[in-house]
Amino acid sequence: MNKIFLILKREFITRVKKKSFLIMTIVSPLLIVLFYGITIYFTINGPGNENIKTVFVNDNSGLITDKLNNNKIFNFKYGTIENYTPSEFLKINPAYYALLQIPDSFGLNNTNGIKLLATDQPSVSQIDYIENEIEKYVKNEQLANYKIDQSIIDKINETNVKLSTTKINFESQEEEKSNSGAATALGMGGALLIYLFIFLYGVMVMKGIIEEKTNRIVEIIISSVKPFQLMMGKILGIASVGLLQFVIWVALILLAMPLVSSFLIGDHVKELANVSSQLPKAMPINAISGNSFLDGLLSFNYPYLIGVFLFYFITGYLFYGALFAAIGSAVDNETDTQQFMLPVTMPLVFSIALAQGLVLNAPNGAAAFWLSIIPFTSPVVMMIRLPFGVPTWELLLSMSLMICGFMFTVWLASRIYRIGILTFGKKPTYKEIWKWIKMSN
């Protein structure tokens, strides 16, 4: 253990003293906070006035004229294009972003044939807005034909239904607040952090071993320590570097994000306070906010989530770090790693791909259960499932198998490492690696 600790200490100090470590430790959280600030700014303010696009509406039916509402994206102008073709009209009128063609046949019972001709490809949200505006007009006119007063129609259109979801915890026999959006954001955030950490520092282990092997430094080191001690020292040393960097990132992000939030949304909070002060005193603030995204975020048991996250954060890295170390010991250069990297990294890529559809749509389904139990995919999938609620026995089973998986990959990697670290001049095949694993001495 003393030799493992010495190698760990050397790896830790050597990498922490590098300028690249110091730069990435400070710059990365600042970039995350900057991205967060930009997202909040555009979410609150939306596109500026300079981005408003003018759409010319050529309404041959006469029904849509002056019926489409302007917003921060579109400004609608009405008229006819006379004897010009649509392309000619847009060419001689560059101020118009698009031409909306309403055919003569358009009516309340026939909404086919509408065309939008634009100078570039409209986004999905832009198309949805125009479609919704036309649909709203048609529906209102159809209701008006049934002698329904327009004020009643407007009142009906303002109806907004919000669900307040509550999760029943059968183990504690208590009701818990829940929010699917908050659970999704928290789960995907934790899963992506683990996914990136495994790739970033796992590859760092592999490159470090390849560098030492290429420079023949490893031959000198092996004369003093066993291959297993060298492998574990490198894996644990780089893990400690990653853990330190991660803690600094979290601290800086938690410190900077509230400052950015208060700066960007301070005025909006004041406006909300003014609105709430004008409401009847008997009306609770939850009556207008409902089960919001923020309420959902505040309802989680964060000490529990952080504890489980750190477990999968560390064991997931150790599980894959051992495999990356084995790959690094088996080859002489990074080019030769490709054939061995694919089968190792595919489960991780597979889990993050399925997480966005299969797991999030059914976090407690059979597929999500098995993916969160298998050690190759459990670090990512279990983090996604966790905010939605995971039975204790499933979590303990997953953790137990994760520990067993880590011990197995370390044993497997050590069998490859002890021979591969001193093998030069030839790219090994899977058959040769299998012989190394079975070789007793």
N, C-alpha and C positions, 0 to 999 in steps of 0.2 A: 504493500500500500504506500510505503514511503516513496518508492520509485514512481508509482502512478501519480502521486501528489507532486513530485518534482517536475514531471513532464507537464502536468496540468498547470502548475505555476508558471513554467516557462512559456507555454502556449498563451496563457492569459496575459502575462506582462508584455510579451512581444507584440501581441495584437492590439492591446489597449494603448500602447505607446505610439502606434502608427498614426500618421496624420489623417489617413483615410477614415480611421475609426472615429477620431475626434470630429472631423467634418460631417460624416454621416450621422453621428449621434446628435449633433445640433441642427443640421440642415433638414433632416428627414421630418422631425416633428413640426418644424416651421413650415415646411411644404404642406403637411397635412392640415395644419391650422389655416394656412393661406387658402387651400382648396375648400375647407369648411367655410371660411369667411366669404369667398366668392359665391359658393352655393347659397348661403343665407342671403347675401345681398341681392342676387338675381331672383331668388324665391320671393323676397319681400317686394322688390321694386319692379320686377318683370322687365321686359324689353323697353328701352328708352324710346322717346318720341321719334328719334331719328331713324328708328327701325320700322316705323309704321309703313305698311305697304298699301298702295292705292289700287283698288280693284274696280275696273269698269264693268258695270252690269248692263249687258245688252238684253233687255227684257222684252222679247217679242210677244209675250202673253199679256203683259200689262198688269200682272198680278203681284209681282215681287217688288216693283218699284217703290222705293222708300220704306221697305219692310225689313231690311237687314240692319242690325245694330252695329255701329262702329265700336271698336275696342282698341286695346293697345297694340294689336297686331295688324288689323285691317281698317281701312277707310274706304267706304263704298261710294262710288259715283255712278249715276244712272244716265242713260241716253241710248242712242242708236249708233251703229258704226256705218250707217248709210250704205254706200256701194263698195266699201272696202272688205277685203277678206280679213279674217281674224289676224293672220300673220302680218298683213300689210298695216292693219290698224295699230298693232303693238309696235311695229317698226317705226312708224311716223309719230307715235306718242310714247316715247321712252319713259315718261313719268309714271305710266301705268305698269304695275307689276304683273297683272293678270287680267284676262277677259273672261267674265262669267256669262256664258251663253244660255239664255232661257228660251226654249223653242216655243212656237205658236201653240203646239199641242199640250203645253204644260197646263195642268189644272189640279183641282183638289182630288180627283180620282185617277189622275195620270201624272206621275212625277218623274217619268222617264225622259231621257234625252238631254239632261242638263250636262254641260261641258265646262270645264275650267281650263283655259289655255294660259299658261304662265311662261315667263321668260326663263325660269329655272324650275327645278323640281320642288314642288311644295312639300312641306313636312306633313306628317300624319296629323299633328295637332291642328295645323292650319286647315286641312281638308275637313277634319271633324267639326271645326267651328262653323264653317260655311254650311255643311250638311245639317248640323243641329239648328242653325238659324232658319233654314228653309223648312225643316221638319216642324219647328215650333210654329211657324206661320201657318202651315197647312193644317196642323192639329187645331190651332185656335179658330181658324175659319170653319173647319168641320164642326167644331163644338158650337160656334155661333149660328150655324145653319139649323141647329136643333133648338134655337131660341134661348140659348144660355147666355146670360148677361156677361159682358166682357170683364167687368169687375170681379165676377165670380171665377171666371177663367184665370185671371191674373192671380187671384188668391190661391187657387188650386195649384198653379204652376210654381208658387213660392213654397209649397210644402216640401219640407226637408226632414227625412227620417234618419235618425242616428241610433245605432244599437249600442247599448252598454253591456259589455260581455263580462261574465263572472265565471270563474273556473272553480269547480267543486273539488277540494282535496279530500279524498276519502281516508287518507292516512291520518291527517290531523283533524278531520271532520269540520273544516272551516271553509268559508268562501273566500276566494282570492280574486282581486281585480286582475283583468287580463286585457291585452291589446295585441292583436295579431301583427299589426304593423311594427310595433315596438319589439315584439318577440322575434320577428323576422330580421329586423335591423341588428338587434343584439346578437342573434345566432350567427348571421352571415358575417358580421364584423369579427367575432371570435374565431370563426372557421377560417376566414381569409388570413388573419394574423398567424394562425398555426400553419396554414398552407405555405405562406411566404417565408416564415421562419425556418421550416423544415428544408425548403428548397435553398434558401440563401446560405444557411450555415452548414447544411449537409454537403452542398457543393464546395463550400470552403474547406471542409475536412478532406474531401477527395482531392482538391487541388493541392492542399498542403502536403499530403502524402506523396502525390505524383512529383512534386517539386523536390522533396527530400530524396525520393528514389532516383530521380534523374540526376541530381547532383552527387549521388553516391554518399550523401551524409548518413543515410540510414544504415549503411554497413558499419559505420563507427558506433552509432547509437545502439545497434543490436548487440554489439560486443559487451555492453554494460547492462542492458535490460532485455527482458523477454519480449517477443513480438506482441503478446497480449497486453502487457503493461504499456507498451508504446501506443498501441491502438486506443486503449481505454483512456490513457492520459490525454491524447489529442482530442478524442471525442468530448470528454468532460471539460477540458480546458476551453474549447471553442463554445461549448454549451454555456459555460459561466460567462464568457464574453457576450454571447447573445442575450443571456438573461439580464446582465447588467445594462446592456444597451436598451433592452425592452423596458426595464424599470425607469430609466432616464426618459425614454420617449413618453411613457405614460404620465410621468410627473410633469414634464414640460407641456404636454397636450392638455392635461387637466388644469394646469395653471393658466394657459393662454386662452383656451376656448371660452371660459366665462367672460374674460375681458373683451374678446372679440364679439361675443353674443350681446353683452351689455352695450357695447359701442354701436352695433348695427341695428339692434331691435329695441333700444331704450325708448325711442320716441313712440314706437308702436305699443310698448307696454303701458306708457302713459295714456295713450288714446284708449286702450282697453280699460284702464282704471277709471277714466272719465265716464266711459259708457256704463261700466258696472255701478258707478256711484249714482247714476240716474235711474237705475232699476229699482223696483219696489224692495224695501228692506226685507220683506218676508221671503223674497226669491233668493235661493242660494246660488252662489257663483257657478256650481256644478250644473245648474239648470241651463246655462248658456254654453258652458264649455264641454259638457258631456264627458264621456270616457275618452279623453284626448290622447294623442300620441305621448305627450309629456307625462300624463297621469300613468300611462302604461309603463313608461320607463322607470318612474319612481316606485312602482309597485313590486319590482323584483327584489329578491333576496341576494344582494350583491356579494356579501362575504361568501355565501355558498357558491355562487357562480364563479367568483374569482378563484376560489379554492379548486374547483373542478377544472377550470381553465388552465391553471398552473400545472395540474397533474398531467393533462393531455398535452400541454405545451412542452413539458420536459420529456415525458415518456414517448411522445410522438417523435420528437427530435432524436432521442436515443435509439428508438426503433429503426428509423430510417438512416440516422447518422452512422450506425454500424454497417449498414448495407453500402452506403457511400464510401466508407473506409475500405470495405472489401473490394469495391470497384477500383478505387485508387491504387490499391496494392497489386492488383492483377495486371495493370497496364503500364506502359512506359510514357504515354503522352495523352493529352486530353482528346485528341482525335479518335483514339481507340476506345474511348468510354461510351460512345454513342450506342453500340450494340448492347451494352450491359445496362445503360441508363433507362432505356425504354421500358423493360419489364418491371423495373423498380419504381419508376415515377408514374406509370400508367394508373395504378390504383388511386393515387392522390388526384390526378387529373380527372379520373372517372368519378371520384366522390364529389369533387367540387362542381362537376358538370351536372350530376344527378341532383345535387343539393338545390339547384335553382328551380327545379320542376318537381320531380318525384317526391323528394323529402319535404319540401316546404308545403306542397299540396296535401300530403298525408304524413305529418311528423310522427304519428304513432302507428303507421301502417306496417305491414309485414316487411316490405322492402327496407324501410327506414330502420326497423328493428335490427335486421340482420346486418345492414351496413354499419350500424353503430356498435355491433358486437365484434365483427371481424377486425383484428388489429390493424390491417392494412388501410382501412377506411374509417375506423372509429374515431381518431382524433378530430377529423373534420366533421363527420356526420353527427357525432354525439354533441358537439358544440352547437350545431344548428337545432337539434332536438331539445336541448336543455331548457331554453327559455319557455318552450311550450309545455314543459312538465314531463319528466321521465320517472317512472316508478323506481323506487330505491333498489329493488332487486336487479333491475336491468342495468342500472348504473354500476352497482357492485360487480355484476357479472362482466360488464365491459371493462372495468378497471382491472379485474383479476386477469382476464385474457390479455389485456394490454401489457401487464407486467410479465406474464408468461411469454408473450410475443417478443418483448424486448430482450428477455433472457435468451430466447431461442436465436434471435438475429445476432446477438453478441457472440454466442457460441459458434454459429455458422460463419460469421465474419472472421472470427479468430482462426478458424480452420483454414480459411482462404488466405488470410493475412500472413500467417506464419510462413507460408511457402511463397506466396505471390510477391511479398516485399523484397525478396532476394532473387527474383526471376527477371532477367533482362533479355532484350533482343528479339523477343517473339511475342506476337499478340496471341493470348490464350483463347482456346475455344471453350464452349460450355462443357464439352466432354472432358477436357483437361481439368477444368475447375472442379468438376464432380470427383475426379480422381484425387485432387488435393483435399477435398472434404473427407473422403474415406481413408486417406493415408494416415496410418497410425503414428508414424514417426517422421 
